[in-house]
Amino acid sequence: MLKRLFLGVLLLTAIAGSAQVLQPAKLTAETPSKTYKVGDVVELVFKATIDKNWYIYSIGFDQECGPVPMSITLEKHPSFALEGDLVAVKDKTKHDKIFDCDVRIFEGSGEFRQKIKILSPALTLIGTYEGQVCSEVEGKCVLFNGDLLFGNIKVEGKAAAETEAPKTETKTETPTVKQQIENIVSAVDTTRKAVEEKTSSAAIYADIKGPVLDPSLVKEDPRKASLLGFCLLAFVAGLAALLTPCVFPMIPMTVSFFTQGRSKLQALLYGLSIVVIYTLIGAAIAPLMGPETANHLSTEWLPNLIFFTVFIVFGLSFLGLFEITLPGTFINKVDQQAEKGGFIGVFFMAFTLVLVSFSCTGPLVGSILVSSAGGEFLKPIVGMFAFSLAFAIPFTLFAFFPGWLSSMPKSGGWLNAVKVVLGFVEIALAFKFLSIADQAFHWRILDREINIAIWIVIVTLIGIYLMKGFRLSGDTGKDAEDKRVSIVRLTFATVAFIFVVYLIPGMWGAPLKALAGYLPPMHTHDFDLLSAARNSKPNEICDEPKYEEFLHLPHGIKGYFDYKQAIACARQQNKPVFIDFTGHGCTNCREMEAVVWSDPQVLDKLKNDFVVVALYVDDKTELPESEWYTSKYDKKVKKTIGKQNADLQIANLNNNAQPFYVLVGKDERVLVSPFGYDKSVDHFVQFLESGKKKFKELY
């Protein structure tokens, strides 16, 4: 539930423009201005313009990784010859977490260059380009392509001499009369079968035109929602942030700080400082860089290593290894400021809280700042204020009433026990940060099962400690000598041991979904014995799917990769069609499949209640010429599987982002509002249920 709440809050603010054709990037060709001669080598320059918060994939990375690299194609012509390969100028490396590989990208703008050798004064250049543009902020990936137009390039001189290929004589043997008859019969039989197959196929697919979307099903842009609703959503995000691993352990640090004689005014200023800092961050980042910067900082390796070290140090301190004290000179300066209200010391503590917790609050902050993409000014500031207000309330209360802990009964040494347990918890949660750095550098020192093993040991130690199985340096007095265990300690020890039992199956591949946000991804698990058991029997389909030799569906789902074939089967089985507009290089598509589709409830519905069709919009497989057609949308000939699927999505649904899920009836009517990138399993189940219900009402 914690993960679902966290992801739901993050993504509800990011559902925008779900029914519009996106054009976040474009490539243009520059025409050289100088005059060239036949035989000269010319370097053609292609410049990309990319919208804010989007990036395009460059070239020079492993194409088996998944994302689609940029391709620039110049039609062959005797007036020129290519010299070398396409070159990207000053692109940068980016790690793709879902595909677990390094890629190269451009942000804002990009430049590609291709050298050609001129062979004729009548230089003729005609080109096309195709690439992939993605946004982690929007949670979308889009294929973009177009024609490359060149102006007149001046060329002087005569055409280079052409070399004639040597002529070779070929001998042909005259077939016998019997062979001629056999050939004629075979040709007639082949023609007859082709006509029958074409007639049968035409009869089945004649009325299949593509999904029909009722405009009333298009979701309203969330940015048009009321400011009050947006504030409530941001407030909930602030409350959710308190439950993240790098925020909750900061509460005892706050208590420790304010038990050192701080005033009530300072406690109030502490809470106000948290609100001011977050609000200023929103006001500064929103118009300048948008939410991508916040997300980038939350996943960068260096701050996460720093946070890991900080949590380990605080954890060991809570266990009694050493005491953390400020330098005497610094304490004197703080005392001097205390006479003036001590605002600097309090503000410094608040700023430390914001910095340390930012690794977990960054994604939530980023979701709120999405509103700034449309140029809004007030909404991001108000949203950040509501977020920080909810975030600051408990810290302010603990700062205002630090005696809540110290005023409780001291008999039994319970206060030191709380401190020790929190120390263990901080050490366990510190590995969340180390895991992020480990994934960024591929150190493979903290794979999933190693992290789980660390947690099992730490939580077991907590349970044994609460049962008084061992003592630490801070355990003194009568309570330390008394071997009797109180009901409270016994209760918490029981909870710890139950948690250990929950963790143990994870060592053999159990998903542990409640901890998915805290553990390394499943693909790092080397000892997964349960993967085979998770793949249940495949569902029944009508006929053999086209293209199944190179296109696939996850989790053992049997389905189709051709829209018309799926509609025909749906009519035969009397089921709605689940259309998955996806792509080989769609990172968010893989994430949805791993997090949402893998849920047993979702998987059961996809297998039994729908005919599933995955339409890859970036597949390069060229279809037979008889299946080519000219698009009504852009008047271009669509020759490949990917281009035809992309055209179907754009022309019929006015959308070109992936992932994009559509439920269609037997008459190709879209049943409910399409579904985009949202990792909430509950939302996805509601989407499937509403489509199934609408299908039963109509058919």
Disulfide bonds with the S-S distance in Angstrom:
Cys65-Cys101 1.66
Cys134-Cys141 2.18
Cys246-Cys360 2.12
Cys542-Cys569 2.13
Cys586-Cys589 2.11
